[in-house]
Each structure stands twice: as C-alpha cells, then as structure tokens.
C-alpha cells in the first residue's frame, strides 16, 4: 500500500497535472472515501480513514457509504436523528473545524459532504437527489445519491452509487449508471443535469469484477503485488473501451489490493464455500467537463454558438479548473465489512469566481443571558432573500447547520438594501447561561446554505443566573441546568 507522502506514478494523470508555470489559481485539497459497510455498526475510530494525522489537512471531505443498516426501526430513528455513521464522522470532524454542509440518504446509500468552516459561506446552490435502480427502479437498495453545489462559483457534483452485483451483470451496471446520469436533474440553469457540472465524481460500490482469470492466478497476483496483470480483465476497464460515456471519466491506477470480498474481521479473502474471486468493486472516478472548442477560422462565420456554449467557453477561459489525484488506495485496517474502504485524495486548482460572502454579520456589544442581544448584519451582494431566512447562534466547533444553540428570523423586507446595516435581536432567554465561544451564521432558505459567518466571539457567563441559581427551564427546546456541563464539553 502506498503511503500518502510517496510519489504516485503518472499513469493516466499526466494530462491532468497542474502546470504552475502558466496558471494562477488557488489550491484546495479534497479527501474522498467510499466504503460498503455491509450493515455493520461504525468502528470506534476513523482517524486512519480520514488521515487525521497527516500534516496536510483537507479543505473538503466527501464520504460515500453503501449498505448502511436500514432496518425499519433504524430508518424511523434516522428520520429524527442523524444515523450512527453520520454521528461518528460529525463528532470526529467538528472539533477540527469541519461542518457537515449537506447529506443525502436513500436506504443503505449515504453521502456526506464536509467543509472547513472558512469555505462554508462560499458553498452555494446546494441540492441533493437520489435514483432507485433496485427491482426495476422501485427499490432503493441499489441506485445513486448525489450532492451538487457551487464551490467558489465552480459547479461540482458528487455521485455515490451502488450498482447491480454478480459477475455476469457488467452491462446492466453500465445501464444503471447511464440511467442515473440521464434521469437526475437539478433546479439550476447553469447545470440542470449531472453532465453539465464542471467536475463530477462518480464513486461507490460499482460492483465491477475481474473476468477470465481463475482464482489461483488472481490471488497469486495479489500476493506478489503484480496488480497490473489483472487490469486488462477488470470489467470497468473493459467497458470503458466500448462505452462513450465511460471514456470521459478518469481514474488513478489500481495499484492496491482488490477491496472485495473478505471474511469479516480479517484480512483474508472469501474462504466460504462460494469463494468469490477478489475484485476492485469499490472505485473513485472523475470527469472534467470537456472544454468547448472554437470552430476553425474557415467555419467560424458559418457556426453560431448558442448562449450556453458561449457561457461555458467564457468560463473555461476566465475561470479554469484543474484537478490532480495525489493518492488512491484501499485501507486494509478496517475489517468490520466484507469490503475494504477506498480513499482518494485530490488537489483542485481554480480561480475563485467570488471572494466576498453575500452577508456580513457580527454581534453588537457584550452578549450574555442577562440582557437581550443584538445582531448587526448587512447584505454585501444581491441575493434571493426570504421570510424563512434566519441567523443562528452556534458554539465554535459546531457539526452541522442544524447544530445551533438558538436562532432568530431576519427582516426580509429590509435585506435587499445593499450595504445597509440591519439589526435583529436575540432574547436573553435563548442565550446560554454558561457562555462560551460562539459564531453567528446567516442561513438562506432559498439557497439552502449558510451565506455569512461572523468572527468568533465570547458569550459571557450570566452573573445573575449563577448568583441566583436560576436557569431558564427550556432553551431552544432543550432542558439544561446550571450544573449540567455536558453541553459545554
């Protein structure tokens, strides 16, 4: 297995390398995980999976899981509360200043998107959807879930799939993928379909197997680490040669152990009576939207480019986006499933289309539960405001948009005035008595995202409440007492 700091071979990646001599942009690090967890409960620790000991911390985490347990009772509880896997990743990443920006669940398929807090106001136009392909499209045990968004103006899409199983269904897997690609749509003029996004990641348990080679040869190649002898018979590699849509996708070399199928709680490939052949079922691929080509000079007067094509041409020229894969391997440390997780780490280099948040906000004066508090905010750019927009008070290190302490509604009739200072109040009854370091976030209901974050500030401990031993019985629907320190740990 390659270590993250080892130099990767340039196979398939040379044309995608970042040329720093003639390109100016900012670099962002993306850490991706795909894992079929086979209905298992989460492990106690995911430090290795998320490379938390690495000196290079990612800007974004995207985690795609398949076969998350979805029994009837668990499904009901997961509607009200985050599922155990989401809780694990949120509790692990939140102390490191990552926020769960979006998630999508379809039965056993789960997709999570995390970002460093500093990028959150620049992640907009977030939408998520799903497509069922199990039992002729009526059942969600197979299919795809996706999250699409604008990252500093660049349209990105992440598609987590679990496709049909078994050796003989390679063509069916391609059909399912094409069906998902063609049917998922978004309410976005710039990128109404998956293929319209500038950068698309396709990953998950794609279930492609290794054909022709016998069990003995496959295991011998694995033991000798001569994985390249198996590549030509990998079904996805074979299908890419004849399927136009697949040819638009890139993937790093499969220079790691096949991730399926293992005996549970071991590193031993299937020893059951079925003795399934090892395979690279779990994959991460990506597709950069093809650049628009100008017509030849002799034809340019005869060809009229439509508005969409002209817009893409301008975008490609003014705001280039490049990608490099830095790391791609399986992680053999985890054995709770018959699959091993796969990790892909990427560098995205892009020129930001915007650098200013839509809203600036800050607390006014001292905050404590002794007096009503004031929030001052002003829109920096026009945006579609709503009576459902709100400003949330969060503890520093919050895990998701819904992890607020309290919130207050904005004044929608005034928000359209650019640069005008607007004031709203938070009742002292809603402010935590124990105080702590907090931030304010403006949430846009129309854009379905946070569009402004204040600098961290201290909420002071309530002198009156502590002296009198009094605490409001209910704050934001949660019972708390002065002696209850659990919330502030």
C-alpha positions in Angstrom: 0.0 0.0 0.0 1.3 3.5 -0.9 1.8 6.0 1.9 0.3 9.4 1.3 3.6 11.1 1.0 5.0 8.7 -1.5 5.3 9.8 -5.1 2.5 8.4 -7.3 3.1 7.1 -10.8 2.0 9.4 -13.6 -0.2 6.7 -15.2 -3.3 8.4 -16.7 -2.6 11.6 -14.8 -0.1 13.4 -16.9 -2.6 15.4 -18.9 -4.4 16.5 -15.7 -1.3 17.7 -13.8 -1.3 21.3 -12.6 1.1 23.5 -14.6 2.1 26.2 -12.1 4.3 28.0 -14.6 1.5 29.4 -16.6 -1.5 29.2 -14.4 -2.6 31.3 -11.4 -5.1 29.8 -9.1 -5.7 28.6 -5.5 -5.3 25.0 -4.5 -7.9 23.1 -2.4 -7.4 19.6 -1.0 -10.3 17.1 -1.3 -10.4 13.8 0.7 -12.9 11.2 -0.6 -13.9 7.9 0.9 -16.1 5.1 -0.5 -17.0 2.1 1.7 -19.6 -0.7 1.6 -20.1 -1.2 5.3 -22.3 -4.3 5.0 -24.8 -3.1 7.6 -22.1 -3.0 10.3 -22.1 -0.6 13.2 -19.4 2.1 12.9 -15.9 1.4 14.2 -14.7 3.3 17.3 -12.1 5.3 15.4 -11.8 6.7 11.8 -8.5 8.5 12.3 -6.7 6.4 9.7 -9.6 6.5 7.2 -9.7 10.3 7.3 -5.8 10.7 7.5 -6.3 12.9 10.5 -2.6 12.5 11.4 -1.5 13.9 8.0 0.2 17.4 8.1 -1.9 18.4 5.1 -5.5 18.9 6.3 -8.1 18.7 3.5 -10.4 21.6 2.7 -13.3 19.2 1.9 -14.3 15.7 2.9 -16.7 13.7 0.8 -17.8 10.3 2.2 -19.9 7.8 0.4 -21.2 4.7 2.1 -23.2 1.7 0.9 -25.2 -0.8 2.8 -25.7 1.3 5.8 -28.1 -0.6 8.1 -31.6 0.4 7.2 -34.0 -1.8 9.2 -37.5 -0.4 9.9 -36.7 0.8 13.4 -33.4 2.3 12.4 -35.0 4.1 9.4 -37.6 5.7 11.7 -34.9 6.8 14.2 -32.7 8.2 11.4 -35.5 10.4 10.2 -35.4 12.2 13.6 -31.7 11.9 14.4 -28.5 11.5 12.4 -27.6 7.9 11.8 -24.7 6.4 13.8 -22.3 6.7 10.8 -23.1 10.4 10.3 -22.8 11.0 14.1 -19.3 9.4 14.0 -18.0 11.5 11.2 -19.5 14.7 12.6 -18.2 14.1 16.1 -14.7 13.3 14.7 -14.5 16.3 12.3 -16.4 19.0 14.2 -13.6 19.6 16.7 -11.2 20.1 13.8 -13.4 22.9 12.4 -15.3 20.9 9.7 -19.0 21.4 9.2 -21.4 18.9 7.6 -22.7 21.1 4.8 -25.0 18.5 3.2 -26.0 14.9 3.2 -28.3 12.5 1.3 -29.6 9.1 2.3 -31.5 6.5 0.3 -32.0 3.4 2.3 -28.4 1.9 2.6 -26.8 4.6 0.5 -25.4 7.6 2.4 -23.5 10.6 1.1 -21.8 13.2 3.4 -20.2 16.5 2.4 -18.0 18.3 4.9 -16.1 21.6 4.6 -13.7 23.6 6.6 -15.7 26.5 8.2 -13.8 29.1 6.3 -15.2 27.8 3.0 -18.8 27.4 4.1 -20.1 30.8 3.0 -18.8 30.2 -0.5 -20.5 26.8 -0.9 -23.9 27.7 -2.5 -26.7 26.3 -4.7 -26.7 23.0 -2.8 -29.1 20.4 -4.0 -29.3 16.6 -3.4 -31.3 13.9 -5.0 -31.5 10.1 -5.5 -32.4 7.5 -8.1 -33.5 3.9 -7.3 -32.5 1.1 -9.6 -33.3 -1.9 -7.5 -36.3 -4.1 -8.5 -36.9 -2.2 -11.8 -36.5 1.2 -10.1 -39.0 0.6 -7.3 -36.5 -0.3 -4.5 -33.6 1.8 -3.2 -31.2 -1.0 -2.2 -29.3 -0.1 -5.4 -29.0 3.2 -7.2 -27.3 6.5 -6.7 -27.4 9.5 -4.4 -25.9 12.8 -5.4 -25.0 16.2 -4.0 -24.3 19.1 -6.3 -23.1 22.6 -5.3 -21.2 25.7 -6.3 -17.7 25.9 -4.7 -16.5 29.5 -5.2 -18.6 29.6 -8.3 -17.5 26.3 -9.8 -20.2 23.7 -10.3 -19.3 20.3 -8.6 -21.3 17.1 -8.4 -20.7 14.0 -6.3 -22.5 10.8 -7.2 -22.4 7.8 -4.9 -23.6 4.6 -6.5 -24.3 1.0 -5.5 -24.8 -0.9 -8.7 -26.0 -4.4 -9.6 -24.0 -7.3 -8.1 -22.5 -10.5 -9.7 -20.0 -11.2 -12.4 -22.4 -11.6 -15.3 -24.1 -8.2 -14.9 -21.4 -5.9 -16.2 -23.6 -4.5 -19.0 -26.5 -4.0 -16.5 -24.2 -2.0 -14.3 -23.4 0.4 -17.1 -27.1 0.6 -18.0 -27.9 1.5 -14.4 -25.2 4.2 -14.3 -26.4 5.7 -17.6 -30.0 5.7 -16.3 -28.9 7.6 -13.1 -26.9 10.1 -15.2 -29.8 10.8 -17.6 -32.6 11.0 -15.0 -31.2 13.0 -12.2 -31.9 16.7 -12.7 -31.4 19.9 -10.7 -33.1 23.2 -10.4 -30.1 25.1 -11.7 -29.9 26.9 -15.1 -26.1 26.5 -15.2 -26.1 22.8 -14.5 -29.5 21.2 -14.8 -28.1 17.7 -15.3 -25.2 15.8 -13.9 -23.1 16.1 -17.1 -23.4 19.9 -17.0 -21.2 20.2 -14.0 -17.6 21.3 -14.4 -16.3 18.5 -12.3 -18.1 15.2 -11.5 -17.0 12.5 -9.1 -18.5 9.0 -9.6 -17.7 6.6 -6.8 -19.1 3.8 -4.7 -19.6 0.1 -4.8 -19.7 -0.1 -8.6 -19.5 -3.9 -8.3 -17.3 -4.5 -11.4 -15.4 -7.8 -11.2 -12.3 -9.4 -12.8 -13.2 -11.7 -15.7 -11.5 -14.7 -17.2 -8.6 -15.1 -14.8 -9.0 -18.0 -12.4 -9.0 -17.7 -8.6 -5.4 -19.1 -8.3 -4.0 -16.5 -10.7 -5.8 -13.6 -9.2 -4.7 -14.4 -5.7 -1.2 -15.0 -6.9 -1.1 -11.5 -8.5 -2.4 -10.0 -5.2 0.2 -11.8 -3.1 3.0 -10.7 -5.5 1.5 -7.2 -5.8 1.6 -7.5 -9.6 -1.8 -5.9 -9.8 -1.2 -4.6 -13.3 -1.6 -8.2 -14.7 -5.2 -8.0 -13.7 -6.1 -4.6 -15.0 -7.0 -5.7 -18.6 -9.7 -8.1 -17.3 -11.2 -5.6 -14.9 -14.8 -5.2 -16.1 -14.9 -1.4 -15.7 -11.6 -1.0 -17.7 -13.0 -3.3 -20.4 -16.4 -1.4 -20.5 -14.6 1.9 -20.9 -13.1 0.8 -24.2 -16.6 0.5 -25.8 -18.8 2.9 -23.8 -18.5 6.5 -24.9 -19.9 7.9 -21.6 -17.4 5.9 -19.6 -14.5 7.2 -21.7 -15.0 10.7 -20.4 -14.0 9.5 -16.9 -10.5 9.2 -15.4 -9.3 7.0 -12.7 -5.9 6.6 -11.0 -4.0 3.3 -11.3 -5.5 0.3 -9.4 -2.2 -0.1 -7.6 -3.7 -1.6 -4.5 -5.3 -4.7 -3.2 -8.8 -5.5 -4.5 -11.3 -4.5 -1.9 -13.8 -7.4 -2.1 -14.6 -10.0 -0.8 -13.1 -10.5 2.7 -14.1 -12.7 5.6 -15.5 -10.5 8.4 -13.0 -9.2 11.0 -10.0 -10.4 8.9 -7.7 -9.6 6.0 -8.5 -13.0 4.4 -10.3 -13.1 1.1 -13.5 -15.1 1.0 -13.0 -18.6 2.4 -16.6 -19.6 2.3 -18.0 -22.3 0.1 -18.7 -19.6 -2.6 -15.0 -18.5 -2.6 -15.8 -15.3 -4.6 -12.9 -14.0 -6.7 -11.3 -10.8 -5.3 -12.3 -7.7 -7.3 -11.9 -3.9 -7.3 -15.6 -3.3 -6.7 -15.1 0.0 -4.9 -13.9 2.9 -7.0 -13.5 6.6 -7.3 -13.5 8.2 -10.8 -13.9 11.8 -12.0 -14.9 13.7 -15.1 -13.9 17.2 -16.1 -16.5 18.8 -18.4 -15.0 18.8 -21.9 -13.8 22.2 -22.9 -15.7 23.9 -25.6 -13.8 24.1 -28.9 -14.0 27.1 -31.2 -14.8 26.4 -34.8 -12.0 26.6 -37.4 -11.4 30.0 -38.8 -12.8 29.0 -42.2 -16.0 27.8 -40.5 -16.4 30.4 -37.7 -18.7 32.6 -39.9 -21.0 29.6 -40.5 -21.3 28.4 -37.0 -23.3 30.4 -34.4 -22.6 29.3 -30.8 -25.6 29.2 -28.5 -25.7 31.1 -25.3 -24.9 28.1 -23.1 -21.9 27.2 -25.2 -20.6 30.8 -25.1 -21.0 30.9 -21.4 -19.0 27.7 -21.0 -16.3 29.0 -23.3 -16.0 32.2 -21.2 -16.0 30.2 -18.0 -13.2 27.8 -19.3 -11.1 30.8 -20.3 -11.6 33.1 -17.4 -12.0 30.7 -14.5 -10.1 27.5 -15.3 -10.5 24.4 -13.1 -7.8 21.7 -12.9 -7.5 18.5 -10.9 -4.8 16.2 -9.8 -5.1 12.9 -7.9 -2.5 12.7 -5.2 -3.5 9.4 -3.5 -5.6 6.4 -4.3 -5.6 3.2 -2.3 -7.6 0.7 -0.2 -7.4 0.8 3.6 -6.8 -2.6 5.0 -7.0 -1.6 8.6 -10.8 -1.9 8.8 -12.4 -5.3 8.9 -16.0 -4.8 10.1 -17.2 -5.4 6.5 -16.6 -7.8 3.6 -15.4 -4.7 1.7 -12.3 -2.5 2.5 -12.7 1.2 2.2 -11.1 3.1 -0.6 -9.6 6.6 -0.2 -8.9 9.1 -3.0 -7.1 12.5 -2.3 -7.2 15.2 -4.9 -5.9 18.7 -5.4 -8.3 21.1 -7.1 -6.8 24.3 -8.5 -9.2 27.0 -9.5 -9.7 30.7 -9.8 -12.4 31.9 -7.5 -15.4 33.4 -9.2 -16.2 35.3 -6.0 -14.3 36.1 -2.8 -16.9 38.0 -0.8 -19.7 36.4 1.3 -23.2 37.5 0.5 -23.8 38.8 4.0 -21.6 40.4 6.7 -22.8 39.9 10.3 -21.5 40.5 13.8 -22.6 40.7 17.4 -23.2 44.1 18.8 -21.9 44.8 22.3 -21.5 42.2 25.1 -23.6 39.0 24.9 -24.9 37.2 28.0 -28.1 35.7 29.3 -28.6 38.8 31.4 -29.9 41.1 28.6 -31.3 40.8 25.1 -28.5 40.7 22.5 -28.2 42.4 19.1 -27.1 41.1 15.8 -26.0 43.6 13.1 -25.9 42.4 9.5 -25.7 43.8 6.0 -26.0 42.3 2.6 -22.9 42.7 0.5 -24.4 41.5 -2.8 -27.9 41.0 -4.0 -29.4 37.5 -3.3 -32.8 35.9 -3.2 -33.8 36.6 0.4 -36.8 35.0 2.1 -39.0 35.4 5.1 -37.6 32.0 6.1 -34.0 33.2 6.3 -32.6 33.1 9.8 -29.4 33.8 11.8 -28.2 31.1 14.1 -26.0 31.2 17.2 -23.5 28.3 17.2 -20.9 27.1 19.5 -17.4 27.2 17.9 -16.8 23.7 16.6 -20.4 23.1 15.6 -21.0 20.0 13.5 -23.8 20.9 11.0 -26.2 23.6 10.0 -28.8 22.2 12.4 -26.4 22.2 15.4 -27.4 25.7 16.5 -28.0 26.9 20.1 -30.8 29.2 19.0 -31.8 31.3 16.1 -33.7 34.5 15.1 -35.6 35.4 11.9 -34.2 38.1 9.7 -36.0 41.2 8.5 -36.8 40.1 4.9 -38.4 43.4 3.8 -35.1 45.2 4.5 -32.5 42.7 3.4 -32.4 43.7 -0.2 -30.7 47.1 0.5 -27.1 46.6 -0.3 -24.6 47.6 2.4 -27.5 48.9 4.7 -27.0 47.9 8.4 -29.9 45.9 9.8 -30.4 45.0 13.4 -32.2 42.0 14.9 -32.4 40.8 18.5 -31.9 37.5 20.3 -33.9 37.1 23.5 -31.8 36.7 26.7 -34.0 33.6 27.4 -32.4 31.9 24.4 -28.8 32.7 25.2 -26.8 30.0 27.1 -26.2 30.9 30.7 -22.8 29.3 30.9 -21.5 31.3 28.0 -18.7 30.1 25.6 -17.0 30.9 22.3 -19.6 31.2 19.6 -20.2 32.4 16.0 -23.3 33.7 14.2 -24.3 32.3 10.8 -26.8 33.6 8.3 -28.8 30.8 6.6 -30.5 31.4 3.3 -33.6 29.3 2.8 -33.7 29.8 -0.9 -30.0 28.9 -1.4 -30.2 26.2 1.2 -26.9 27.2 2.7 -25.0 29.4 5.1 -24.0 32.6 3.3 -22.3 34.6 6.0 -20.4 33.8 9.2 -19.2 36.2 11.9 -15.9 36.2 13.6 -15.8 34.1 16.8 -16.8 36.0 19.9 -17.4 35.2 23.6 -20.8 34.9 25.2 -20.2 35.9 28.8 -21.3 33.8 31.7 -24.6 35.1 33.2 -23.8 36.7 36.6 -27.4 37.0 37.6 -28.4 33.4 36.8 -25.3 31.9 38.5 -25.7 34.1 41.6 -29.4 33.2 42.0 -29.0 29.6 40.8 -31.6 30.3 38.1 -31.7 29.0 34.6 -34.5 29.2 32.0 -36.1 25.8 32.1 -36.1 25.4 28.4 -33.7 26.9 25.9 -34.4 26.1 22.2 -36.4 23.1 23.3 -33.6 21.5 25.4 -33.7 21.2 29.2 -30.5 22.5 30.8 -29.4 23.2 34.3 -26.5 25.2 35.7 -24.9 22.0 36.9 -25.2 20.3 33.5 -21.8 20.8 31.9 -22.3 18.1 29.2 -23.4 20.7 26.5 -20.2 22.7 27.0 -17.8 19.8 26.9 
